[in-house]
């Protein structure tokens, strides 16, 4: 059960703050999860939604890679809401079933194609050590360029913050058949 009442409707905010709801909705087309929680603090959700939109607005990073990075963080940071909020979109954008299963279980990702493998590895390194190894950094810059890597790293960092909000406030996972498993399943790796 979510620890704080999320703002799920514009009318929950006083009139002088309803523009915040409008701004978040205009950016993302919905208000739920961490943004509903953040709307409990004036100004927080609007800035966050702006940064969220910037991580993939220009198409430099494909939607599939963007969603893969989000799911990788969901696994690493034990964030079931984040998983349930992004799993369908990940499939729609072309994240492979093999990558999804590896993320769900924390399994070996070495057999995946280079981009899926390397994005999962980048998320794992950053989530586990707060560092990105030079070899992986060099490989990703050589293959995709500085801007691409900057946006992937921004996505990983941003969704670590999302996981922090979701987990601290115990935001309930969305209902559905594709649940990430319990903490033991997440931490099997």
N, C-alpha and C positions, 0 to 999 in steps of 0.2 A: 504494500500500500504506500503510495507516494506520501512523503513526510510533510509536504507543504501543498496547499491547494494550488494546483496549476491554473493559470489564467487561460481558460479554453474558449472564452467568448469576450468580444470587445466590451460588452456591457459590464463586465466585472471590474473594469478600470474606471476611475473617476473621469469625468469629461475632459479635464485638462491633460490626461495621459492617454487618451484614446488614439491620438496620432501615433503613439509608439506601436500599438497593435496594427494600425494601418500600414506603417512602414515595414514591419516584419512581414505582414501578409503580402504586401506588394512585392517584396524581395523574393519570398520563398513560396508563395501561393498557399500557405497553410501556417498554422501556429499550433504546435504540439510539443511534447517531450521537453527538452531542456529549455526551449524558448518560452513555453508556458510557465516554467519555473522561474526563468530569468525575468519575466515581466513583473514579478513581485518586487523587483528593485528598479526604480526609475532609471532609464537610459541604458541599462545593461543589454537587453535583448536587441535593441536596434543596432548598436555597434557590432554586436556579435553576428547578427544576420548579414550585415554589410560585408564583413570579413568572410563569412561562409560563402556568400555568393561570388566573391572575388577568386576563390580557389579554383573555380572551373568555368567561369563565365566566358573566357575568351577562346575556349576550345583547344588550348595548347595541350592540355592533358585530356585524354579521352574520358568519356563518362565511365567506361569500364574500369580504367585504371583508378579513377577517382573513387569509385565505389569499392574496388578491391582494397584500397588503402584504408577506407573507413571500416570495412569488415575486419581487416587485419588488426586494427586498433581495438575494435570491439572484442576480439578474441584476447589480445594481449592484456587489455585493461579490464577484462571480465565484466563487460558492459552489455547485458542482454537486451535492454531497450534499443540500444544502438544497432545491434544485430537485427532485431525484428523490424526496425524502421527502415533498414537498407537492404535486406536480403532479396526482396522481390525486384527492386531496382537494379541490384547487381546482376541478377539473371537477365533482366530485360536488356541491359547494356552490353551483355556478352561475356561477363566473367564466367570462366569455365566451371563446369560441375566439379572437376578435379580440384581446382583452386579452392572452391567453396568448401569441399569436404576436408581438405588439408587445413583450412582455417578453422573449421568447426572442431577439429580434433587436435590441432596443434602439431600435425604430422610433418613428415619430411617433404619439403617443397622443391627438392633438387631436380625432379623430373618435369617440372612445369616449363612452359616457354619462358624465354629470358625475361620478358617484361613482368609477367606475373611473379615469377620466382624472385626477381630483384626488388619489386615493390614490397612483397611480403618480407623479404630479408631486411629491407630498409626499415619497415615498421617494427620488426622484431628488435633490430639493433637499437633504434631510438627509444622504444618502449622499455627495453630491458637494461640499457646502459646509458641512455641519453647521449649517445654518440653514434656517428655514422662512419664506418671504417673507410679509410682512404681508397682501398681497392674498389669497393662498391661505388663510392662517390665518383671516382674517375670513370668507371665503366658507364654509369648512368649519364654523366655529363657528355662523354664521348658519343653515346648513342642518341641522346635526346636534347642536349644543350642545357645551359644554366637556368633558363626561365622554367622549363619543364620540371627540372629537379626542385627548384625553389617552390613551385606550386604543389608538388607531391609532398615535400617536407612540410609546407604550410598546412596541407590537408591532414597529415599525420598529427601535427601539433595541435591543430584546432580540434580535431576529434578526440584527442586525449583530454582536452578541456571539456568537451561534450560528455565524455565518459565520466569525468570527475563529477559534473553536475548530476548526471543521471544516477550515478552510484551513491553519491552523498545524500541525495533526496529520495533515493529508492524509487525512481520513476519506473512504473510497472511496464514490463515488455508488452508490446502490442500482441493481441491474440492471433492465433493462426497455427498452422501445422509445422512451420519451419522455425522451431525454437533452437537456440544455440546449445542447449544442455545446461546442466548445473555447473556450479563452481568446479567440481571435480573433473568434469569433462573439459572445461576451459583450461584448467591447469594441468592436464595430463602430460603436456609437453615439458 
